[in-house]
């Protein structure tokens, strides 16, 4: 009887796990509203906006102020099973040439000025900001590269890390803010080849439109010549066919 009860318990747990997996939301939902529509920033009265202390990428003359939300966590209380709120006012991490976190915007300020300039007026979640210091040393062009969620691709009413990640670029003061990857293409990775002054990147395209990225989808390859006055995206095929 004990073995039978154990077997039943295992079956129930497996059933619950299976249901949970089936309920997992795909990264892209193609129905309902148009997901490619971008809207200006809207104030969410339920969130408390804050800015982290500014940082200056080494070798540049612009302060970058990360803007985001106060984060509230539920943590177990030491007095029992109830949970209490824990508040975090840190929204970014900085490591010499890279800023990481979950930002809604960035404000740029020249070190000799009090004027602030926003990166964008669109709703998005900025996840990484990388300064291309080696390109700056060669070409004198001071460039930032961003990984960003900019569309509510899973249509859950918010833009966050569960949505498709895209690749953006700008100058060190936030001007020339440009999207490099295509809409609904998930950014896989990117790298810089200093000898060519090129930024290479790969994306994956959901060609079977099942809402997930898997082995049946297409990998696309691109590069951008960073030394040019205009960032032109070039597709290429490293397989040669």
KOLSENU-571202 format. One record per residue (C-alpha): z, y, x; residue in one letter. Coordinates in steps of 0.05 Angstrom, whole numbers, padded with zeros to 5 digits, always signed. Layout:
// KOLSENU-571202
ZYXA
...
//
This chain:
// KOLSENU-571202
+00000+00000+00000X
+00017+00047+00057X
-00051+00034+00089X
-00085+00047+00023X
-00049+00114+00015X
-00068+00133+00086X
-00141+00116+00073X
-00141+00158+00010X
-00110+00217+00047X
-00164+00213+00100X
-00219+00211+00048X
-00189+00272+00013X
-00186+00310+00078X
-00258+00291+00095X
-00280+00313+00026X
-00245+00381+00034X
-00276+00391+00103X
-00345+00374+00075X
-00336+00423+00018X
-00314+00477+00067X
-00375+00466+00110X
-00421+00469+00049X
-00388+00535+00030X
-00401+00567+00098X
-00445+00628+00087X
-00513+00629+00121X
-00526+00686+00169X
-00586+00710+00128X
-00593+00712+00052X
-00663+00733+00030X
-00647+00743-00044X
-00616+00799-00086X
-00619+00868-00053X
-00664+00888+00005X
-00627+00875+00069X
-00672+00919+00111X
-00649+00984+00079X
-00606+01027+00124X
-00561+01080+00094X
-00522+01138+00123X
-00449+01127+00140X
-00403+01126+00079X
-00329+01140+00083X
-00286+01080+00064X
-00221+01108+00038X
-00186+01041+00048X
-00196+01043+00124X
-00161+01088+00174X
-00210+01115+00225X
-00186+01126+00296X
-00216+01139+00365X
-00197+01105+00429X
-00185+01147+00491X
-00253+01166+00522X
-00284+01130+00581X
-00335+01153+00633X
-00382+01101+00661X
-00379+01103+00736X
-00432+01150+00764X
-00444+01188+00699X
-00421+01254+00671X
-00411+01238+00597X
-00348+01219+00561X
-00357+01163+00509X
-00307+01162+00451X
-00306+01096+00413X
-00295+01105+00338X
-00268+01048+00295X
-00215+01025+00245X
-00141+01012+00254X
-00135+00936+00253X
-00081+00902+00211X
-00063+00829+00223X
-00020+00781+00183X
+00030+00747+00230X
+00086+00697+00212X
+00155+00728+00205X
+00209+00703+00251X
+00256+00701+00191X
+00217+00651+00150X
+00150+00629+00124X
+00130+00699+00098X
+00080+00741+00137X
+00086+00812+00161X
+00033+00863+00180X
+00020+00878+00252X
-00021+00940+00268X
-00066+00949+00329X
-00091+01018+00350X
-00134+00991+00407X
-00207+00984+00388X
-00242+00976+00455X
-00240+00944+00523X
-00272+00976+00584X
-00293+00943+00649X
-00329+00991+00696X
-00399+00987+00667X
-00386+00954+00600X
-00350+00975+00537X
-00335+00920+00486X
-00302+00919+00417X
-00322+00930+00345X
-00341+01004+00337X
-00371+01040+00278X
-00397+01096+00322X
-00393+01129+00390X
-00384+01203+00405X
-00415+01231+00468X
-00387+01292+00505X
-00410+01323+00570X
-00352+01329+00619X
-00363+01405+00622X
-00368+01415+00546X
-00325+01410+00484X
-00384+01392+00439X
-00387+01322+00411X
-00450+01285+00391X
-00451+01221+00348X
-00494+01163+00369X
-00518+01149+00298X
-00509+01168+00225X
-00524+01096+00202X
-00475+01042+00181X
-00470+00991+00238X
-00421+00953+00281X
-00429+00965+00356X
-00403+00906+00396X
-00422+00919+00469X
-00446+00980+00508X
-00472+00967+00579X
-00491+01020+00631X
-00550+00999+00675X
-00522+01027+00740X
-00573+00992+00785X
-00631+01021+00745X
-00599+01090+00751X
-00595+01083+00826X
-00669+01066+00831X
-00701+01109+00777X
-00649+01163+00765X
-00653+01144+00691X
-00584+01133+00662X
-00591+01082+00607X
-00543+01047+00559X
-00559+00979+00526X
-00523+00959+00462X
-00513+00896+00421X
-00505+00916+00348X
-00500+00888+00278X
-00540+00938+00237X
-00557+00902+00172X
-00517+00864+00120X
-00559+00802+00131X
-00511+00754+00097X
-00502+00802+00038X
-00426+00798+00035X
-00420+00874+00025X
-00403+00892+00097X
-00435+00895+00166X
-00396+00856+00218X
-00400+00801+00270X
-00423+00751+00217X
-00489+00788+00211X
-00549+00785+00257X
-00540+00817+00325X
-00594+00865+00349X
-00612+00899+00415X
-00612+00975+00422X
-00622+01025+00479X
-00608+01098+00492X
-00598+01149+00547X
-00528+01161+00574X
-00516+01219+00525X
-00536+01177+00465X
-00604+01209+00456X
-00666+01166+00447X
-00626+01114+00409X
-00678+01060+00396X
-00678+00989+00367X
-00715+00940+00412X
-00708+00874+00374X
-00742+00863+00307X
-00705+00863+00241X
-00678+00794+00222X
-00687+00768+00293X
-00621+00746+00324X
-00611+00770+00395X
-00598+00711+00442X
-00589+00746+00509X
-00618+00799+00555X
-00621+00813+00629X
-00648+00866+00677X
-00696+00852+00735X
-00684+00910+00782X
-00746+00897+00825X
-00790+00908+00764X
-00747+00959+00728X
-00752+00914+00667X
-00705+00894+00612X
-00720+00824+00588X
-00692+00795+00523X
-00699+00735+00476X
-00691+00731+00401X
-00693+00675+00351X
-00732+00681+00286X
-00714+00642+00223X
-00786+00619+00209X
-00767+00567+00157X
-00725+00619+00119X
-00666+00572+00109X
-00616+00627+00127X
-00592+00593+00191X
-00617+00593+00263X
-00632+00523+00288X
-00678+00481+00331X
-00735+00488+00281X
-00739+00563+00289X
-00780+00604+00338X
-00755+00635+00403X
-00791+00701+00420X
-00793+00734+00488X
-00800+00809+00504X
-00792+00859+00560X
-00788+00935+00566X
-00807+00976+00627X
-00746+01021+00637X
-00781+01067+00687X
-00830+01093+00635X
-00819+01155+00595X
-00829+01115+00530X
-00797+01048+00519X
-00854+01003+00497X
-00837+00932+00477X
-00882+00878+00506X
-00883+00807+00480X
-00896+00751+00530X
-00897+00675+00532X
-00863+00644+00593X
-00889+00575+00574X
-00960+00598+00585X
-00990+00568+00521X
//
